Amino acid sequence: MKSNSIVKTISVILICTSLFYSCGNDETNLKVDISGIKVELKVHRFDKALFEIVPDSMSSNIPKFENEFGEFFNLFCSRIINIGNKNSRDFEMLLQKYVTDYNMLTVYDDCKKSFHDVSAITNNLTTGFKYYKSYFPEKNIPEIFFFMGGFNQSIVTSDNILGIGLERYLGKNYPYYSKLGLASYQSYKMQKEFIVPDCFRAIAWSEFPFNDSIDDLIHNIIYQGKVQYYMNAMLPDVADTLKFAYTKSQWDWCLANEQLMWSYLIDNKQFFISGEMDIKRYIDDAPFTTMFPRESPGRIGVWIGWRIVNKYMNNHPEISLQQLMLESNYEIILDGSKYNP
């Protein structure tokens, strides 16, 4: 059964859109003082440790990897390159095969050239984690593991672990991406500047997963909007285009067509659609959003959700970021936003 309060809220907003029009960026000022917060990241170059051993010494190096990299070594083998754990059959042989594969060695050489110095990445992560400690002082800072995982995962998170797959950020024109069949809209996101935003998006998804019992479009877009708002809190000095992985023209299109998009969602009764593929058309990566012109970016629902959450937090400065992320009643956020593009 549809929620009467959400229907009422949307009806009121629809009436209002015919009377008022507001434009521009209503983004909340999320800059807080982090000058007194100290963060020292523990950074590991697992990619170098793994690919620069003598392959014939794998047997003696496995205990060293376990000792130096702890749980991440197990996570890498079982979840990233999918060869199981050290007790799995043929584990040593499969790991040795991985680090001697011609394609993997070629890609690792390219990673070494592009990421010989990761200080810019770690400096930006450090700043982001200072904001993180400001908002969530009780939480631990994860250890950072750079890895080369055969194009399987960009960012992995686990208890006190943040892993960054360097081969997934070698530039939009990197030849292997086209060989893998990736479209241009997918390889566009595989650039260095997206590493830090991707990290904090992954942390938000991990720490505050979608857990609403109602799995329809309006709940999904507001959840994704909360994630984007969280990213803004961690990275207030990073351009919105980077946090959304939009080009400037895509961003400008969203701003210019915000009212059009919102009216379309209302007029076509899209908020309560619950089909998985129908929801994905609004929130998943795509060259454009199929319901709108080809000039539109993908993930329009995420952008709209972020605008709703921004308005809600502007209207309720007493609400903390933690309270926002834990708020599972999306009717409260939608109604409290008085969203009116």
Legacy VTK file of the C-alpha trace (Angstrom):
# vtk DataFile Version 3.0
C-alpha trace
ASCII
DATASET POLYDATA
POINTS 341 float
0.000 0.000 0.000
1.352 3.436 -0.893
2.102 5.795 1.949
-0.627 8.458 2.124
1.735 10.962 3.704
4.258 10.632 0.858
1.476 10.946 -1.724
0.210 14.034 0.050
3.715 15.531 0.164
4.269 14.918 -3.549
0.851 16.356 -4.395
1.626 19.516 -2.452
4.993 19.830 -4.157
3.370 19.434 -7.579
0.969 22.256 -6.841
3.827 24.415 -5.607
5.927 23.895 -8.728
3.291 25.697 -10.760
3.522 28.702 -8.465
7.206 29.009 -7.679
10.502 28.344 -9.420
13.848 28.439 -7.701
17.191 27.732 -9.276
20.825 27.737 -8.307
22.772 25.636 -5.869
21.144 25.259 -2.461
23.968 23.156 -1.096
24.499 23.237 2.637
27.799 24.673 3.850
29.487 21.613 5.299
32.846 23.131 6.147
33.723 22.525 9.793
36.891 23.318 11.698
39.261 20.353 11.485
42.424 22.226 12.478
42.599 20.438 15.832
41.972 16.940 14.474
44.980 14.700 13.895
44.845 11.739 11.546
47.788 9.573 10.580
46.937 7.021 7.945
48.604 3.636 7.933
49.286 2.978 4.252
50.355 -0.301 2.640
51.594 -0.868 -0.914
50.380 -4.431 -1.236
50.629 -4.142 -5.025
54.409 -3.729 -4.815
54.863 -6.403 -2.177
52.982 -8.977 -4.240
54.296 -8.282 -7.720
57.920 -7.657 -6.857
58.711 -10.946 -5.168
60.629 -13.700 -6.908
57.766 -15.942 -8.146
59.552 -19.124 -7.115
59.604 -17.856 -3.539
55.800 -17.748 -3.219
55.738 -20.534 -0.652
57.989 -18.657 1.767
56.275 -15.306 1.066
52.720 -16.361 1.876
53.410 -16.388 5.661
55.090 -12.976 5.286
52.032 -11.588 3.476
49.797 -12.920 6.239
51.985 -11.358 8.897
52.424 -7.963 7.219
48.999 -7.469 5.638
46.811 -9.486 7.989
43.157 -9.771 7.076
43.599 -7.812 3.864
45.710 -10.611 2.371
42.872 -13.074 2.959
40.312 -10.595 1.630
42.401 -9.980 -1.494
42.772 -13.655 -2.314
39.234 -14.756 -1.507
37.126 -11.744 -2.534
39.154 -9.809 -5.094
41.035 -12.336 -7.229
38.829 -15.226 -6.085
41.382 -17.992 -5.504
40.193 -18.896 -2.010
42.283 -18.817 1.152
45.606 -20.405 2.017
43.869 -23.666 2.889
42.183 -23.845 -0.501
43.276 -26.410 -3.028
46.049 -25.136 -5.368
46.126 -21.791 -3.531
49.884 -21.299 -3.861
49.902 -22.307 -7.517
47.013 -19.981 -8.362
48.598 -17.015 -6.593
51.889 -17.624 -8.379
50.050 -17.903 -11.689
48.372 -14.570 -11.008
51.608 -12.664 -10.368
53.350 -14.189 -13.413
50.501 -13.648 -15.881
51.695 -11.547 -18.832
48.685 -9.231 -18.832
48.830 -8.693 -15.090
52.536 -7.894 -15.248
51.920 -5.424 -18.074
49.176 -3.696 -16.115
51.288 -3.660 -12.972
54.088 -1.903 -14.871
51.555 0.741 -15.902
50.374 1.052 -12.290
53.966 1.557 -11.154
54.370 4.417 -13.635
51.074 6.106 -12.805
51.180 5.532 -9.057
54.847 5.599 -8.167
53.869 8.364 -5.737
50.520 8.102 -3.959
51.104 10.988 -1.554
48.499 13.218 -3.229
45.890 10.491 -2.757
46.838 9.823 0.858
46.944 13.552 1.654
43.410 13.993 0.309
42.251 10.897 2.173
43.803 12.280 5.354
41.843 15.508 4.983
38.660 13.558 4.338
39.209 11.409 7.399
39.685 14.510 9.526
36.154 15.504 8.586
35.126 11.898 9.223
36.523 12.058 12.781
34.806 15.404 13.292
31.418 13.904 12.446
32.027 10.397 13.826
34.630 10.738 16.605
33.922 7.243 17.947
34.798 5.499 14.692
38.194 4.076 13.778
40.201 5.171 10.761
40.777 2.235 8.397
44.188 1.165 7.173
44.761 1.887 3.478
45.821 -0.916 1.128
46.772 -0.185 -2.473
46.436 -3.301 -4.606
46.331 -4.520 -8.188
43.403 -6.897 -8.467
42.916 -7.847 -12.092
40.225 -5.189 -12.797
37.837 -6.893 -10.399
37.078 -4.171 -7.848
37.788 -0.471 -7.532
37.284 -0.029 -3.780
36.850 -2.672 -1.097
35.911 -2.080 2.521
35.905 -4.342 5.530
36.489 -3.924 9.246
39.244 -1.294 9.510
40.252 -1.891 5.852
40.011 0.398 2.836
41.441 -1.160 -0.327
42.098 0.781 -3.542
42.467 -1.103 -6.835
44.963 1.010 -8.751
44.410 -0.675 -12.118
40.861 0.681 -12.060
42.158 4.271 -12.174
44.654 4.361 -15.037
42.812 6.988 -17.075
39.738 6.987 -19.301
41.777 6.172 -22.412
43.749 3.296 -20.930
43.874 0.612 -23.690
42.921 -2.338 -21.501
39.568 -0.752 -20.654
38.385 -0.932 -24.260
39.763 -4.474 -24.497
37.589 -5.365 -21.527
34.574 -4.022 -23.395
33.994 -1.040 -21.131
31.939 1.796 -22.600
33.224 5.360 -22.545
30.818 6.366 -19.767
32.323 3.582 -17.634
35.978 4.328 -18.357
35.351 8.043 -17.724
35.113 7.224 -14.004
38.410 5.327 -14.060
40.622 8.354 -13.492
42.820 9.242 -10.520
40.683 12.153 -9.429
37.777 9.829 -8.659
39.688 7.647 -6.191
39.036 9.661 -3.043
35.316 10.308 -3.753
34.884 6.605 -4.553
36.491 5.724 -1.221
34.062 7.767 0.837
31.085 6.589 -1.212
32.108 3.005 -0.481
32.488 3.788 3.234
29.017 5.342 3.308
27.481 2.299 1.594
29.298 -0.007 4.012
28.519 1.834 7.238
24.984 2.925 6.350
23.513 0.290 4.010
20.071 0.610 2.479
17.821 -1.300 4.843
14.350 0.065 4.287
11.526 -2.447 4.098
10.004 -0.508 1.197
12.141 -0.907 -1.897
10.682 1.585 -4.340
12.162 4.486 -6.308
11.504 7.294 -3.821
13.171 5.369 -0.996
16.136 4.495 -3.186
16.753 7.994 -4.492
16.598 9.533 -1.028
18.975 6.872 0.293
21.416 7.614 -2.531
20.973 11.322 -1.849
22.009 10.713 1.763
25.154 8.962 0.531
26.033 11.920 -1.701
25.385 14.338 1.166
27.701 12.236 3.356
30.382 12.495 0.666
29.986 16.269 0.602
30.520 16.345 4.354
33.749 14.366 4.038
34.976 16.238 0.945
33.585 19.785 1.105
36.419 21.203 -1.031
36.094 18.632 -3.818
34.089 19.703 -6.867
30.572 18.337 -7.101
31.316 17.122 -10.626
34.004 14.826 -9.201
31.786 13.530 -6.424
29.122 12.651 -8.993
31.573 11.738 -11.780
29.719 14.110 -14.094
31.202 16.318 -16.768
30.509 20.036 -16.424
28.026 19.889 -19.293
26.153 17.044 -17.570
26.115 18.966 -14.314
24.847 22.104 -16.037
22.149 20.049 -17.755
20.909 18.818 -14.381
20.732 22.324 -12.960
18.939 23.659 -16.034
16.423 20.792 -16.127
15.797 20.137 -12.454
12.170 21.227 -12.604
11.592 19.220 -15.787
12.950 16.042 -14.188
10.949 16.458 -11.006
7.731 17.149 -12.928
8.327 14.070 -15.080
8.684 11.857 -12.017
5.446 13.192 -10.560
3.401 13.289 -13.781
4.384 9.727 -14.661
3.855 8.370 -11.140
7.396 7.047 -10.904
8.004 7.364 -7.184
6.421 4.076 -6.193
7.726 1.869 -8.974
9.376 -1.140 -7.382
10.719 -3.231 -10.241
14.454 -3.725 -9.844
15.274 -2.823 -13.440
12.938 0.195 -13.353
14.760 1.555 -10.295
18.179 0.836 -11.798
17.339 3.045 -14.796
17.351 6.003 -12.427
20.225 5.191 -10.075
22.756 3.015 -11.918
25.604 4.117 -14.169
24.543 4.636 -17.765
25.508 6.851 -20.713
22.321 8.827 -20.058
19.012 8.390 -18.258
16.677 6.724 -20.749
13.595 8.737 -19.791
15.391 11.993 -20.610
17.358 13.388 -23.566
20.749 11.947 -24.474
22.369 15.063 -23.020
21.322 13.922 -19.561
23.758 11.947 -17.416
23.034 8.589 -15.851
22.034 8.328 -12.183
19.538 11.182 -12.392
17.712 9.694 -9.421
20.853 10.002 -7.292
21.175 13.685 -8.206
17.512 14.379 -7.411
17.837 12.504 -4.115
20.864 14.611 -3.198
18.915 17.809 -3.908
16.079 16.627 -1.664
18.457 15.764 1.176
20.255 19.095 0.795
16.977 20.948 1.160
16.038 18.840 4.170
19.319 19.572 5.935
19.109 23.263 5.053
15.677 23.363 6.646
16.774 21.416 9.726
20.217 22.597 10.897
19.612 20.863 14.217
19.885 17.452 12.509
23.386 15.972 12.702
24.979 13.997 9.886
24.809 10.841 11.995
21.095 11.395 12.635
20.533 11.885 8.913
22.365 8.698 7.972
20.457 6.685 10.596
17.071 8.131 9.625
15.171 5.315 7.918
11.844 7.125 7.611
12.196 8.655 4.178
8.781 10.316 4.481
10.290 12.577 7.152
13.106 13.623 4.814
10.875 14.204 1.797
8.241 16.097 3.755
10.851 18.085 5.703
12.729 19.067 2.563
9.801 20.954 1.016
11.684 20.254 -2.195
10.478 22.706 -4.817
12.692 23.037 -7.905
LINES 1 342
341 0 1 2 3 4 5 6 7 8 9 10 11 12 13 14 15 16 17 18 19 20 21 22 23 24 25 26 27 28 29 30 31 32 33 34 35 36 37 38 39 40 41 42 43 44 45 46 47 48 49 50 51 52 53 54 55 56 57 58 59 60 61 62 63 64 65 66 67 68 69 70 71 72 73 74 75 76 77 78 79 80 81 82 83 84 85 86 87 88 89 90 91 92 93 94 95 96 97 98 99 100 101 102 103 104 105 106 107 108 109 110 111 112 113 114 115 116 117 118 119 120 121 122 123 124 125 126 127 128 129 130 131 132 133 134 135 136 137 138 139 140 141 142 143 144 145 146 147 148 149 150 151 152 153 154 155 156 157 158 159 160 161 162 163 164 165 166 167 168 169 170 171 172 173 174 175 176 177 178 179 180 181 182 183 184 185 186 187 188 189 190 191 192 193 194 195 196 197 198 199 200 201 202 203 204 205 206 207 208 209 210 211 212 213 214 215 216 217 218 219 220 221 222 223 224 225 226 227 228 229 230 231 232 233 234 235 236 237 238 239 240 241 242 243 244 245 246 247 248 249 250 251 252 253 254 255 256 257 258 259 260 261 262 263 264 265 266 267 268 269 270 271 272 273 274 275 276 277 278 279 280 281 282 283 284 285 286 287 288 289 290 291 292 293 294 295 296 297 298 299 300 301 302 303 304 305 306 307 308 309 310 311 312 313 314 315 316 317 318 319 320 321 322 323 324 325 326 327 328 329 330 331 332 333 334 335 336 337 338 339 340
